[in-house]
Amino acid sequence: MVLALPGTHPLTKLKTVQLRRLAGEPFLLGPRRIGPHLYDQIMLSCEKAGFNPNVVQEVASMTTLIGLVAAGAGCGLVPSSLQVIRRPGVAFRRLANSSHTPRLLTALAWRDGSLSTAARQVLEIATKRYSSRARGRTLGSN
């Protein structure tokens, strides 16, 4: 997860941001009913950092969240993969590494013997990139 901030926010001057620095900031967050695991992870992380986020708006999609950040409505945590959205007025910052930084895990699942060439390539890339953190079955194992 990374922090999406309005481009003019003072925290954009930092390379990484400690989660506790978001106490009191207007916060954008997806509703729990849409993503209960992510919602709970973010709320628990904030609680461990010593604050309850000041949620000013719940948003149904992460791209909408980024649009609201660009408009100056607040800040929010998004999957790091969304940094490819180069929206003017939005700055992304990594969270300082701590025990209460929210983590979003991704898993891949497939049926034996039914992989297309493209799916096999995705698995090979994922295995190479994340093999040091991977648990469970890896590509090619039974």
Backbone bond lengths (Angstrom), bond angles and torsions (degrees), N, CA, C in turn:
res aa  C-N    CA-C-N  psi(-1)  N-CA   C-N-CA  omega(-1)  CA-C   N-CA-C  phi
1 M - - - 1.445 - - 1.530 108.85 -
2 V 1.313 114.78 144.06 1.459 121.48 175.55 1.525 108.12 -128.35
3 L 1.306 114.63 162.17 1.457 121.91 179.47 1.521 109.34 -93.88
4 A 1.318 116.58 127.20 1.466 122.22 173.19 1.524 107.15 -99.97
5 L 1.317 115.66 123.34 1.465 122.36 -176.66 1.525 110.51 -125.46
6 P 1.344 117.49 150.18 1.460 118.24 169.35 1.533 108.74 -58.85
7 G 1.301 117.29 140.81 1.463 121.93 -175.38 1.512 115.33 -56.98
8 T 1.320 117.81 -24.03 1.466 121.23 -178.52 1.532 112.85 -95.20
9 H 1.317 117.70 1.80 1.466 120.82 -176.86 1.535 110.23 -67.62
10 P 1.339 118.59 140.21 1.467 120.95 179.64 1.536 114.31 -57.15
11 L 1.342 117.95 -29.93 1.469 119.71 -179.11 1.528 112.86 -69.00
12 T 1.339 117.91 -12.86 1.470 119.25 178.42 1.525 111.37 -69.04
13 K 1.331 117.09 -14.73 1.468 120.48 177.86 1.524 111.70 -73.63
14 L 1.329 116.62 -15.49 1.457 121.36 -179.66 1.520 110.41 -91.34
15 K 1.326 116.10 148.44 1.466 120.95 176.71 1.529 110.53 -75.68
16 T 1.326 115.88 -41.84 1.463 122.53 174.79 1.520 107.97 -130.95
17 V 1.315 116.12 153.13 1.463 121.55 -176.44 1.524 109.25 -122.18
18 Q 1.320 116.34 130.38 1.458 120.24 173.55 1.525 107.75 -75.04
19 L 1.312 115.75 136.73 1.452 121.27 -176.61 1.524 111.93 -55.44
20 R 1.308 118.01 -37.91 1.469 121.53 -178.15 1.530 112.13 -62.28
21 R 1.340 117.21 -19.13 1.473 120.58 178.02 1.535 112.13 -69.47
22 L 1.343 116.40 -11.01 1.466 120.44 -179.74 1.526 113.01 -89.26
23 A 1.329 116.75 -1.43 1.468 120.37 177.98 1.524 109.02 -58.11
24 G 1.321 116.59 127.41 1.458 121.75 178.99 1.517 114.92 85.35
25 E 1.326 117.99 -13.32 1.463 120.78 179.10 1.524 110.22 -73.16
26 P 1.334 118.41 146.45 1.473 119.52 173.37 1.526 108.75 -64.78
27 F 1.308 116.53 127.22 1.456 122.57 -169.78 1.524 109.74 -118.58
28 L 1.312 116.41 135.62 1.459 123.21 175.59 1.517 107.57 -107.84
29 L 1.325 116.42 137.12 1.459 120.03 -173.10 1.517 109.99 -151.72
30 G 1.322 115.86 143.06 1.460 120.02 174.86 1.521 110.16 -70.13
31 P 1.331 117.95 147.28 1.464 119.98 -179.96 1.528 111.69 -67.58
32 R 1.301 116.04 146.45 1.462 121.35 -177.68 1.521 111.95 -59.22
33 R 1.329 118.52 -35.86 1.467 120.81 -176.57 1.531 112.00 -63.71
34 I 1.324 117.70 -25.55 1.471 121.09 -179.60 1.525 111.29 -86.37
35 G 1.314 117.12 -39.93 1.465 121.05 -178.91 1.512 110.92 -141.06
36 P 1.341 117.34 74.92 1.469 119.09 -174.38 1.529 113.86 -60.71
37 H 1.317 117.72 -37.24 1.473 119.10 -178.34 1.529 110.46 -66.64
38 L 1.314 116.65 -48.27 1.462 120.38 -179.89 1.527 110.81 -63.62
39 Y 1.308 116.94 -45.01 1.465 121.56 178.44 1.535 109.91 -56.43
40 D 1.328 116.14 -49.91 1.470 120.41 -178.70 1.527 111.44 -63.14
41 Q 1.331 117.00 -39.37 1.470 120.56 178.24 1.525 110.85 -60.46
42 I 1.322 116.14 -46.03 1.467 120.14 -178.60 1.524 110.62 -66.26
43 M 1.324 117.26 -45.88 1.469 120.12 -179.37 1.530 111.48 -63.13
44 L 1.332 116.73 -43.17 1.463 120.36 179.10 1.527 111.14 -64.92
45 S 1.327 116.62 -41.13 1.464 120.16 178.78 1.523 111.13 -61.77
46 C 1.316 116.53 -43.27 1.463 120.20 178.06 1.527 110.78 -63.81
47 E 1.325 116.14 -42.41 1.464 120.28 178.61 1.528 110.55 -60.54
48 K 1.325 117.40 -44.31 1.468 121.09 178.38 1.525 111.48 -64.02
49 A 1.351 116.10 -29.18 1.464 120.26 178.42 1.530 111.46 -81.42
50 G 1.343 116.94 -3.48 1.458 120.82 173.42 1.512 116.53 98.76
51 F 1.331 118.14 18.54 1.458 119.05 179.00 1.524 111.29 -152.20
52 N 1.313 114.90 161.66 1.461 122.50 170.37 1.519 106.39 -104.26
53 P 1.325 117.94 128.37 1.462 118.64 -176.94 1.528 112.24 -64.21
54 N 1.316 115.20 143.79 1.459 123.36 177.88 1.534 107.68 -86.06
55 V 1.338 115.82 79.55 1.462 121.17 -175.44 1.526 108.54 -73.30
56 V 1.345 115.36 113.34 1.462 120.53 -179.69 1.521 111.80 -95.68
57 Q 1.338 115.99 -21.18 1.453 118.98 177.48 1.517 110.06 -159.90
58 E 1.337 115.49 138.47 1.461 121.49 171.76 1.523 107.10 -96.75
59 V 1.313 115.99 137.22 1.464 121.31 -177.86 1.516 109.74 -127.04
60 A 1.321 116.07 141.03 1.461 121.04 -174.56 1.523 113.71 -79.20
61 S 1.328 118.40 -23.94 1.469 118.57 -179.45 1.521 110.35 -131.69
62 M 1.315 114.71 150.88 1.458 120.48 -179.56 1.529 111.43 -67.96
63 T 1.326 117.52 -31.87 1.467 118.84 177.98 1.533 110.42 -68.35
64 T 1.325 117.46 -35.19 1.463 120.69 174.50 1.523 109.88 -65.50
65 L 1.318 116.79 -40.68 1.459 120.96 177.83 1.530 109.76 -57.62
66 I 1.318 117.07 -45.90 1.466 120.70 -179.96 1.530 110.44 -63.70
67 G 1.325 117.57 -38.54 1.461 120.51 176.32 1.517 112.47 -62.49
68 L 1.323 116.94 -40.35 1.463 121.13 178.01 1.526 111.36 -68.76
69 V 1.334 116.86 -35.60 1.465 120.02 174.56 1.530 109.09 -61.46
70 A 1.332 117.31 -44.80 1.469 121.44 179.15 1.526 111.39 -59.89
71 A 1.330 116.32 -32.89 1.464 120.94 179.50 1.527 112.45 -80.72
72 G 1.338 117.04 -4.56 1.460 120.80 177.97 1.509 114.93 86.90
73 A 1.341 117.28 14.86 1.468 120.74 -177.01 1.518 113.51 -74.35
74 G 1.312 118.28 -18.31 1.458 120.94 -178.30 1.514 111.09 159.40
75 C 1.322 114.91 -166.21 1.458 121.45 178.63 1.525 108.13 -124.19
76 G 1.313 116.82 166.42 1.454 119.79 179.20 1.508 112.08 -163.59
77 L 1.305 115.49 162.39 1.453 122.15 177.19 1.519 108.91 -97.02
78 V 1.319 115.20 132.12 1.461 121.38 -178.59 1.520 108.91 -134.63
79 P 1.345 117.69 157.60 1.467 119.17 174.30 1.529 110.01 -58.99
80 S 1.311 116.69 142.23 1.467 120.70 -176.59 1.525 112.53 -59.73
81 S 1.326 117.55 -24.87 1.464 120.45 179.84 1.525 112.41 -63.37
82 L 1.330 118.03 -20.52 1.466 120.96 -179.30 1.520 113.25 -77.51
83 Q 1.324 117.39 -2.03 1.458 119.81 176.25 1.525 111.79 -65.81
84 V 1.318 116.87 -15.95 1.471 119.61 177.38 1.521 111.16 -68.10
85 I 1.322 117.54 -17.87 1.461 120.95 175.74 1.529 107.01 -78.16
86 R 1.279 116.00 103.71 1.473 121.74 -177.86 1.519 109.60 -91.06
87 R 1.307 115.08 76.01 1.465 121.23 -177.88 1.524 108.99 -89.77
88 P 1.335 117.58 123.67 1.470 118.75 175.79 1.524 110.29 -56.78
89 G 1.334 115.90 139.21 1.452 120.51 178.85 1.515 114.42 89.97
90 V 1.350 117.39 3.33 1.466 121.15 179.17 1.523 109.26 -121.87
91 A 1.313 115.56 132.64 1.468 121.72 174.23 1.524 107.84 -119.26
92 F 1.307 115.70 138.09 1.464 121.18 177.12 1.516 108.62 -106.93
93 R 1.311 115.77 136.66 1.464 121.32 177.22 1.522 109.40 -133.20
94 R 1.327 114.50 140.20 1.459 119.61 174.34 1.519 108.40 -71.30
95 L 1.313 115.04 149.83 1.456 120.14 173.58 1.520 108.56 -83.85
96 A 1.321 116.09 141.35 1.461 120.36 176.64 1.523 108.29 -59.84
97 N 1.296 116.46 136.69 1.458 121.47 -176.66 1.524 109.90 -66.32
98 S 1.302 115.34 121.16 1.460 120.68 176.56 1.515 108.80 -153.11
99 S 1.302 115.40 171.82 1.462 119.79 -178.34 1.519 112.40 -69.06
100 H 1.338 118.09 -17.09 1.456 118.97 -179.34 1.533 113.44 -109.03
101 T 1.310 117.86 20.81 1.459 120.51 174.51 1.526 108.40 -76.71
102 P 1.341 117.97 127.00 1.472 118.99 -179.34 1.521 111.50 -66.52
103 R 1.302 115.70 142.94 1.460 122.42 179.25 1.517 108.59 -123.39
104 L 1.294 115.66 138.14 1.452 121.55 176.79 1.518 106.90 -115.66
105 L 1.322 116.14 111.82 1.451 120.94 -178.39 1.520 110.48 -90.81
106 T 1.303 115.17 146.76 1.456 121.41 177.94 1.515 108.40 -124.32
107 A 1.307 116.32 140.20 1.464 120.98 178.92 1.522 109.24 -126.31
108 L 1.294 115.45 150.51 1.460 121.70 174.73 1.515 108.02 -116.29
109 A 1.310 116.73 137.64 1.466 121.46 178.41 1.524 108.18 -135.39
110 W 1.319 116.24 148.06 1.456 120.93 179.15 1.509 109.92 -157.36
111 R 1.328 115.37 159.03 1.454 121.19 176.43 1.521 108.57 -88.03
112 D 1.317 116.20 141.36 1.460 120.09 177.58 1.517 110.65 -59.72
113 G 1.318 115.67 138.33 1.452 121.78 173.66 1.508 115.86 75.24
114 S 1.333 118.71 8.49 1.456 118.66 -176.09 1.526 112.80 -122.86
115 L 1.325 118.02 22.89 1.459 120.09 -177.21 1.521 111.77 -86.62
116 S 1.315 115.14 131.75 1.459 119.96 171.77 1.527 108.16 -76.51
117 T 1.296 116.60 170.10 1.463 120.56 177.40 1.517 110.30 -60.51
118 A 1.325 117.68 -43.02 1.468 121.36 -179.91 1.532 111.11 -63.25
119 A 1.322 117.19 -42.60 1.467 120.66 179.37 1.522 110.83 -64.73
120 R 1.324 117.66 -40.04 1.467 121.11 177.45 1.532 110.43 -62.50
121 Q 1.328 117.49 -38.75 1.463 120.87 178.43 1.527 111.46 -66.00
122 V 1.327 116.59 -40.26 1.468 119.93 176.69 1.528 109.97 -61.13
123 L 1.317 117.04 -44.91 1.469 120.47 179.24 1.522 111.74 -63.56
124 E 1.319 117.18 -39.04 1.469 119.99 178.61 1.525 110.91 -64.51
125 I 1.315 116.72 -43.09 1.469 120.41 177.61 1.521 110.20 -62.56
126 A 1.322 117.15 -46.74 1.466 120.95 179.89 1.520 111.29 -62.26
127 T 1.322 116.94 -40.56 1.460 120.42 -179.76 1.522 110.76 -64.26
128 K 1.316 117.24 -43.31 1.471 120.83 179.26 1.519 111.52 -65.66
129 R 1.318 115.94 -44.11 1.463 119.88 -175.27 1.522 113.27 -73.27
130 Y 1.326 116.76 -38.63 1.452 120.38 -171.94 1.519 114.53 -114.98
131 S 1.309 118.09 13.85 1.463 119.87 -174.65 1.525 113.10 -60.68
132 S 1.340 118.35 -30.88 1.466 119.53 179.92 1.523 111.77 -70.94
133 R 1.337 116.70 -21.13 1.463 120.41 -179.98 1.518 112.16 -107.42
134 A 1.325 116.48 -5.43 1.469 119.63 -174.69 1.521 111.25 -71.99
135 R 1.318 113.71 144.66 1.446 120.86 173.96 1.510 107.12 -126.65
136 G 1.305 115.65 154.95 1.458 118.94 177.17 1.514 112.00 82.08
137 R 1.281 115.42 -150.97 1.454 123.52 -174.01 1.522 111.97 -74.17
138 T 1.302 117.13 137.39 1.463 121.96 175.11 1.509 109.06 -116.23
139 L 1.316 115.29 165.85 1.452 121.62 -178.35 1.520 110.55 -53.40
140 G 1.316 115.68 130.32 1.455 121.23 176.34 1.517 114.95 91.20
141 S 1.330 117.60 -6.77 1.469 118.26 178.48 1.526 109.56 -93.20
142 N 1.303 115.95 162.05 1.484 120.12 -179.97 1.497 111.09 -100.11
